[in-house]
Amino acid sequence: MAESFISGINSNLDTADIVNKLLQLQRRPIDQLEAKADLEAEKLLTFQDLQSRLQTFKSLVTTLNSESKFLSTQGAFANNSALDNNQVVTIDTTSQAASGTFSLTINSLARESKLVSEGFSSTSGAVTIGTMEIIVGGVTTSITIDSSNNTLDGVRLAINNSGADIKASFLNDGSATNPLRLVISGTKTGIDNSVSFGTSGTLTFTETQAAQNASLTLDGITITKSSNTVTDIIAGTTLKLQSAGSGTITLSSDIDAVKEKISSFVDGYNELVTFIKEQQFLDPDTFETGLLFGNFTVQNLQQTLRNIFSSRVEGLSGDFNSLSQIGIRSQADGTLEIDDGDLTEALTSDIGNIARLFASKGRTTDSDVTFIGFTSVTLSNTYDLRVSGGVPQLSVAGQNQFTDAVGSGNFFSGAVGTPAEGLNFRIGSLTNGSFGTITLSFGVGELINQMLTKLTDKSLNGPLITEIDTFTSTINELDEQIIALESRLEVFEIDLRKRFTNLEIIIGRLNSQKDAFESALGGLKNLFK
């Protein structure tokens, strides 16, 4: 501090210690606020950690909350002849692929054009100056050969830098004289990408391989493609043609991939439950508690998760409507355990039912109606659908409280403010009458996904976000109070030190007066002697 301070020089008191103790006494409210702020900061960090863990768990949930993500399909090909070991085709699938079998015959593969020049003794062999016109897929590219590139290697570089869909390379045919040839290949297969020359006043080329389309037969239908990678003849499936041959393609559910997703989901849930339990502990002997102990938001999260995992999923068709029925069961500590045998048996028995147990599913009973999707506000239920006055109307099944759907053409959705809000569907006819029902069911994955979205999405300002904002606001308020008290304490310290300094000065003056008085008194005594 800038203020000077005289400590006990005249009073012989330890005024520095006295001041420090008085300041410590005055700091107690600040210490209490700092301790409270530190505790709130710890709680804030714990809630932010919880939010991060919930978001991580949500990413696992989203691999299960729709049928297209939940189901995995694998492809296999079997040659018609057991003696034929050549690889005819490789198969890649996406979530859009459906189980099924297909007869496939590959008659011929797609090929690119190839042309070879006359021979040269070396790559630096001279090439006639002029213009070379190369036609690729009907597009002509002109290449100028001049003194800067009139060698075999110069022509190669000029062709490769031309931007045409071709590449040039060298071939050594092993002949005793002029063994080096320039090979030009198309970079794309198929007749539409064939390569030829217009005018070539510099080199002479001979076609050694003509461009060719792939020819295949799928379930008796002959198909031609310009590429050996075929993506558009079986939904969700890419065929990579390898050689001529015939056999059967089998697309089937990949049970191991589904089990891996379920296992990751359960592991993620167990990590989350264990973390929450650690933060909610209560020691009955010391009454020490975790940072999240007694918090309503966390307790509600725990209870909601328990209810979702233990409850039956309504609106499902099939033998399985709860996790326990497929081998996923709760343990005494709140975690889940998978019985691999039960899960495998259930998946083998009816994988579609298991998909609906986890994921959202919409289905209709009228062939003129197609389920499209739903939004975050749509409630799972069965809805009666009818058309009245040319307008589709929806009602919760059996309640006969129809409300006009909104939309135009053939696409409509449930009206705002109704249970069917955001339920999107397509209807093929607007003739008055009943069009059956639309059923929307939410499986465990979708229910958890919706709950976690409400908790962690900042735009929805859910309870977890509110908790984090509250802790942040409380910490800011405490910091402001601490700053104000620190300022007051600084003023108090300055004033206190001034007072003690003045005390020392007054005592010093009194001591000086005392010394002067005693000296005068001594002089008087000597005078009267």
N, C-alpha and C positions, 0 to 999 in steps of 0.2 A: 504494500500500500504506500501511497505517496506521503501520507501523514507521518510525521516523526513521533516516536513514542519513547518516553522516559520510563524505564521499569525499575521501581523500587530504589532509585538512587538516593533518595532522602528518607523515604518511609521505612526502608529495609524490608518492605513487603515483597513477596513474589507476585507482583501485579500482573506479569505476563501469564502466569498460570491461572490467576483469578479471572483474567479476561477470557482466556481460552475455555475455562469451565463454564463461564456465563454464556459464551457463544455456543458451546455444545448444548447447553440447556435450551437456548433459543432455536437450535437447529433440529430439535426433536420432531417438530411438525414436518420439517422438510425431509428428514430421514424416513418418517412414516409414509410420506407421499412418494418418495423415491422407491421404497420397498413395494408399495402398492403398484406403482408404475412398472417396476420390474416384473412383478407377478402377472400383470395384465399383458405385458410384452411376451412373456412365456406362453400365456394362454393364446395370444394372437398367433405366435409361431406354430403352436400346436394345431390350431384351427386351420392355418394355411397348409400345414403338413397334411391334415385330414382332407382338405380340399384337393390337394395334389393326388393323394391316394385314391380318392373317389373318382377323379378324372382318369387315372390309370385304370381303375376297375371298369369304368364306363367304356373305355376303349376295348376291353375284353368282352363286355356285354354286347357291344355292337357287332361282334362276329356271330352272334346267336339270335339277334332280335328280328331277323327277317328270314324267310325260308331260303331266299336266294343266297344269303350269306351263310346260313346254317348248313345247308346241304352241299356236299361235295361229290362230284362225279369223276370216276376214273375210266379211262378208255383202254381197251385191249384189242389186239388183232390176232386172229388165228388163221394160218394158211389152210386152204382147202385140202392140200396134200400134206400128210404127216411127214413125207420125205422132203418137202420143200422147206429149207431153212433160211432162204433169203429174206431180208427185211423189206417188206413191201411198203409199209407206211408206219409213221410214228404219229401218235395222237396226243394232243393237248386239249384240255377241257377247262371251261369256266363254270361259274355257278349257274349259268343259264342252260347248261346241257342237261337233258333229261335222259333217264335210263331207257335203253332200247337196244335192238340189234339191227345191223344193216349188212347187206351183201355188197361187197366191193370187188371190182375187177379193175386193175390198172393196165390198160392196153399199151400205153407209151408215155414216157415222161416228156415234159416240156424241155426244150433245148434252146440255147442261144446260137446266133450265127458265129462262124469262125472262118477267117480268111488268112492265107499265108502268101507272103511275097516271094519273089525270086531270091536266090542265094547271093550272099556277099562274103568277101573274105574276112572282113572285120566290121566292128560296129562303127568304125570311122570311114567306112567305104563311102565314096561319093555318090550322091543321088542327084538326078537331073532337076534343075531349078524349074519351078512352074507352080500350078495350082492343083491341089488335090481336093476333090469333092466327095464327101462321104455321106451317104444317105442312111439314116437310122430311124426306123419307124416312120418313114415318109418325110422326115425333116432333114434338109440338106445343110451340111456344115462345110464351109470352104476353108481350106488350110493352105497358106502361102508358104512355099519352099523357096528360100532365097539363100544368099551367101552366108547368112547367119546360122542356118540350120540344115544345109544341104548334105548331111551325112545320115547314115542309117539311124544312129542314136539321136540325131537332131530331129528326124522325122518322128521317132518314137515319142520324144518329149513334146513335140508340137501336137501330136494326136492326143496324148494324155492331158494336155492343157487346153484342149479345144472346147471342153464343156459338153461334148457329145456323150451319149450313153455307150461308150466303148472304152476299151483299154488296149494298149499295145505293149507287147513284150517280145523278148528274143527267144528263138528256138535254134538249137544247134543240131542239125540232122546228121552230123558225123561224117559227112562227105569230105574227101581229101581236098577239094577246092570249093570255095564259096559255101561253107557249111552254115553260115548264119542267115537266118530268115526272120522277118518281122511278122509276128502273129497278131492279128486284130480280132478281138472277141467282143461280142455284145455284152453289156452288163445286165441286160434283162432278157428273160426267155420269152418265147412265144412268137408266132408269125407276125403279129403287129409290131414287134420290135426287131425285125430282120435288118441286117446290115448289108449294104451294097455300095458300089462306087458309081458316081456319075462320070466325070472326067478325071482321069488319073494320069497326067502326063509325066509323072515322076517315077512311079513304081507300078509293077504289074502284080496283081493279086489273084489267087485262085481260091474259090470257096471250097473248104474242106468239110464244113458242117452247116447244113441249112437250118434256119430257125424253125422250131416246131412247137405246136401246142401239146399240152398234156391231154390224153384221152382216157377217161375212166367211165365205168358203169356202176351206178349206185342203185341198188334195188331194181335193176332192169332198165334204168334210165341212163342213156348215154350223155355224157357231159364233157365239154372241152374247156380247158382253162389255159391261160397264157403262162401261169406260174405253177410250180410244183408245191407251193404252199397255198392250200385251199381253205378259206375261212367261212364261206357263205353257203354251204350245201347242207350242213347239219348244224342246227342252232347250238351256239355255245361251244363248238368243237372246231379245232384247227387240224387239218390233215396235212402232213408233210410227206409227199410222195417220194419213195426211195427207189423203187424198181418195179418192173412189170410183174404181175402176179395176181392172184385172187384169193379171197378168204372172207371172213366174217368180222365185222367191227362189233364189239360189245361195250356199251356204256352202262355202267352200274354205279350204285351208291358207294362212295369211298368211306366205309365205316370207320377205318382207322383215323382218317382225317377228322371226322366228326367227333370221335372219342377224344382226340387231341385238343379240339376246341373246348369240349366240355371239361376236360381235365384242367386246362389253363384257366377257365372260368371259375372252377371250384378252388383252385390254388389262390387265385386273386381274391376271392371272397374270404378265404381263411386268413390270408395276410391282413385284410382289412379288419376282420372281426378281432383278430389277435391284437392289432394296434389299438383299437377302441377299448378293448378290455384292459390293456395296460394303462391307458390314460383314465380309466374310470375306477381304479382300485380304491378300496378303503381298508386300512389296517385297523382291525378291531382293538388291538392293544394300544397302539400309539395314536389312533385316530388320524393318521396321516392319509391324505387322499391324493389321487391323480389330478392332473390339471383340468380334465374334462368331467370330473365327478359331479353328478347332480345336474349337469347341463340338460335342459329340456330338449334342445334340438338334437343332441347326440342320443338321448334316450329314445326320442321319437324315431330317429334313424334306425336304431337297433331293433325296435319293436316292428317297424314297417318291414325291414328285411326278414325278420323271423316270420312274420305273417305271410309274406310272399312265398318264402321257401316251404312253409308248412301247409299252405292252403291248396285246395283243389283249383285247377284252372277251369273256369266255366266255358261252356259252349264248344267243347271238343268232341269230335267223333273218334271212337277207337277205345282201346282198353286202358290207355294210360292218360290220367289227368292230374297226377301229382308226381313230384320228383322222387318220393320214397318208392313209388312203384317201379322205377327204372334203376334203382340201386343207389340213389343219392340221398343219404340220410344224415340227420343232425346228430352230433355227439354231445356229451355232457358239458363240454366247455364251449358249446355254441358253434364250433366249426363243423364243416361237412366232410363226409367220407364217401368214397365211391366204391361200390361193390362191382368190380370189373365184370364178373360173370353175369350178374343181373343186367348191367348196362349193355353188354354185348348181346345178350339174348333179346333184350327189348329192341335194340337197333336192328337186329336181324329180322325180328318179327314184324315190325311196322315202323320203319324209319320216318315215314311221313307223319305219323302220329307224334313221334318224338319231336320232330321239327315244329309242329303246331304247339306242343307243350312249352317250347322255349320261345317261339317267334310269334309275330302277329300274322293273322290269316283272315282274309276276306273271301267270302263265297256267296254265290247267289243260287236261287232255285229256279230261275227262269232263263231260258237260253237267250232271250232278247236283252238281258241285263248283264253287264260286265263290271266287276269291281275294279276300281282304279287305284284307290289309296285313301289315306286319312291324314289328319293333322294332329297336332299335340292336344287339341281340345276335344277331339272326337272321343265319345265314350264307347267302350266295347259293349255290344248288345246285338240283339236281332231286331231288325226293322222291317215292318210291312211297307211295301211299295205299291202305289197305284198311280194311275194317270186320271186326272179329272179336269175336264175342260182343256185338254191338250197340255196340261202342266203336271209333271211328276210330283208326287207328294209322299212324304215319309212319316211314319209313326212308330214309336216303340211297339214291338209286337204285342198284340192283344189289347192295347190301350185305346185304339180307334181315335187318336188325337192327331190327325194328319195336318202337316204344315207344308206349304209349297216349297219345293227345292229351288235353288237358284242356279242359273246357267243359261245356255243357249245351244241351239243345234241339237246334238245328241249327248252333250256332256253337262252333267249337273252335280251339285253337291248339297248336303244338308244345310238348312238355313241357320244363320247366326242365332245363338241363344237357345238352340235346341240340343238334345243329346246327340243328334246326328250331325251337328255342325262340323263341316270339313270332310264329311264322308263323300268321297268322289266316286262317281259311277258313270257308265255310258249306257244309254237305253236305245234300242234299235227301233222302237215304235212309240209314237205318242197317241196311240188310239186309247180311248177311255177304257179303263178296266184294271183288274189286279195283275200285278207283275211279280207275285210271290214275295220272297224276303231277301234281304241282304244281311248276312251275319258277319260281324267283326269280332274276333276273339284276340285277346292279348295273352301271350304266354309269359313265362317267368322272365325271359330276357327282355321283352318289351316293357313289362311292368317296372322292372328295375331301371331300365334305360330312361323311362319317363320320370321316375322318382329322382334319379341322379341328375337329370337335366334341370329339374326344378331347383335342386340343391346347389348346383355348381355353375349354372348359366347366369352371368352377371346381369344380362339384360332382363331376366325374370325377377331379379331381386328377391330370391328365395330366402328361407330361414338361415342357411349357412352363410350366405353373402351378408345378410343382416347382422349376424353374429360378428363377422370379421369387421364390418363397418363400425359396429358398436365398440368393439375393442379398440379399433384405430382412433375413434373419436374420444374415447375415455382416456387413452394414453396422451393424446394431444392436449386435452383439458388438464390432465395432471401435470404435464410438462409446463403449461402456462402458469399453473398455480405455483410450481416449484420456482420458476423464473421470477415470479412476483415476490415470493417469500425470500429468495436469495437476494433480491434487490433491497428489501426491507432489512434483511440481516446485515447487509453491507453498510447501510446507513447506521444501523444500531452499533456495529463494530466501530465505525469512525467516531461516533458520538461517545462510546464507552472509552475508547482510547484517549480521546480528548479530555474526558473527565479525569481519568487517572493521571494523565500528563499534568493537568492543572493542579491536581492534588499534590503531586510531587513538587511542582513549582511553589505552591503555597507553603508546603512543609519546609521547603528549602529557605523561603523568606523568613518563616517563623524561626527556623534554626539560626539564621543569620542574626535576626533580632535578639534571639536568646543569647547568642555568643557576644553581641555588642553590649547587651544589658549586663551580662556576667562580667565582662571586661570593665565596664564603668563601675559596677558594684565593687569589684576588686580594687579599683583605684581609690574609691572612697574609703574603703577599709584601711588601705595603706596610709591615706592622708590623716585619718583620725588616730592612727597608731602614734 
